[in-house]
């Protein structure tokens, strides 16, 4: 999805096993989106701002966060 709101609408109705999630999105951040999903799928977060978000990402391990990948490499 290119729109996080459309993705949330889909995830409210459909099951997903794995989600690749960008942190910098229009409408909301990837972390905000994860907070809005009742039972999030396993998630791989991608960002250009690794240092800015790396520490915060560890708080989302309980929300099925699998990996945190820098897009700048």
LINMO-V338942 format. One line per field, one symbol per residue. psi: psi as a letter, one per 30 degrees, with the letter a starting at -180 (. if undefined). burial: # if it has 9 or more other C-alpha atoms within 8 Angstrom, else .. A space follows every 50 residues. Layout:
BEGIN
psi=???
burial=???
END
This chain:
BEGIN
psi=kfkfeeeeeeffelkkekkkkkejllelleeeeeffkeiklkkkkklfie eefeeeeffgefhgkeljkkfg.
burial=..##..##..#.......#.###.#..###..##..#..########..# ...#..#..##.###..###...
END
